């Protein structure tokens, strides 16, 4: 609720500090005393439009500060948390607005600078103003759904959870479908490239082997000639092998006479002859290996060039071709798996959609039931407020599926018709002035238990009425004040007598200027003020008696 309001240099107010309390708080005073200035100043602190004309003439800036005490679960906590402003709602929230004579303004929450937009959002959660030319809260159709849901007791949190789950599943299904579509767009190319690499069948290390084989084949003729010459040197008539054989025969014949001196030489010569024969065998094998098909070199080069061409096509090394082939196979497998995953994602989204539809149907049923109760309760309040010809209804309009949201499948709006035969229309189109304020009073009285806004302000809700109707308005304001803090600016003594707290607003004339003063009234001064409201400029004993009677009657209620 509103704890205090401090105003400096706003129109006729130079310095003013007010402390408010729970219940019905009434502000009275003669026309022009400055009651509306108080509301303008509070509106400024709550983020309403700033007009340089509000700055007191001769002052550099106007400053308005409002202090609120709130329940820890109040929506203001989430508003401030989203804005990154740390606030402990177990304490107080202080909002402040400065307005310069040049029209520039600044906003603060607990002395932290903030935007005017945030201040207005916060202000709408703290105070609801219903008055001559300025209505908030119930005029915003977004609040209609919130109020009806609070009244219905439907599982709104469960509905929102179903919506979020369905939304996430839809997004996942859409992403899966996108990926499959993108993969399908290149599937033919992937399959063609994979088939080509599969047919090519590149092997690890194949390029190095082919390059070495190619180099060998390119030198085969010269190598063959060299081997032939080497064989001739070893195996010819005068070759090394024949020479070793002759040497061995001579050494063997002489060994018997050499008394062992030649034994080692014989052994070495035998070994040399054997190794020479082995060399000859190896050379013969090498020669046979070089006796290839003339097309062998062409075949090796074709294979090598095919591998290198494939590598150039994919801008990779030949050694990476086997890896590429495997990756293409994996991507093709993913396409097939992706189609299955997309189908599963679609099925999951359909299942969650059905769950949302079921939850939304339950919420809709609860809303329909609550709407009937609300319509009947509001209708019961209209007649005593001299609005017996007015009609009220809660309209639930089904939405297209594209408009469904976490709030359900229908749009909710409060509509009224003020005269018989007149069409229903939004609250904002109802007649202005006191009639409108009384209508909203009836609605707020019915919804008082579910509204999160702790402070209501009615500006001249009694405009154009008197007698029993004014008494009915006062009685309802008093009832509303039992659950909420209510501030009412009134000219009706019947309404003023119902207040739990009473302030009188007066304008003091000086030689060069006028200032507005606000005085909280005690029992005697309060009776005198209500007597003035009853009798006018001259307060009579009868008026004082009537005022006392009104006050006593209000206390007894």
Secondary structure, 3 states (H helix, E strand, C coil): CEEEEEEEEECCEEEEEEECCCCEEEEECCCCCCHHHHHHHHHHHCCCCCCHHHECCCCCEEEEEEEEECCCCCCHHHHHHHCCCCCCCCCEEEEEEEEECCCCEEEEECCEEECHHHHHHHHHHHEEEEECCEECCCCCHHHHHHHHHHHHCCCHHHHHHHHHHHHHHHHHHHHHHHHHHHHHHCHHHHHHHHHHHHHHCCCCCHHHHHHHHHHHHHCHHHHHHHHHHHHHHHHCCCCHHHHHHHHHHHHHHHHCCCCCCCHHHHHHHHHHHHHHHHHHHHHHHHHHHCCCCCCHHHHHHHHHHHHHHHHHHCCCCHHHHHHHHHHHHHHHHHHHHHHHHHHHHHHHHHHHHHHHHHHHHHHHHHHHHHHHHHHHHHHHHHHHHCCCCCEEEEEEEECCHHHCECCECEEEEEEEECCCCCCCEEHHHCCCCHHHHHHHHHHHHHHCCCCCCCEEEEECCCCCCCHHHHHHHHHHHHHHHCCCEEEEECCCHHHHCCCCEEEEEEEEECCCCEEEEEEECCHHHHHHHHHHHHHCCCCCHHHHHHHHHHHHHHHHC
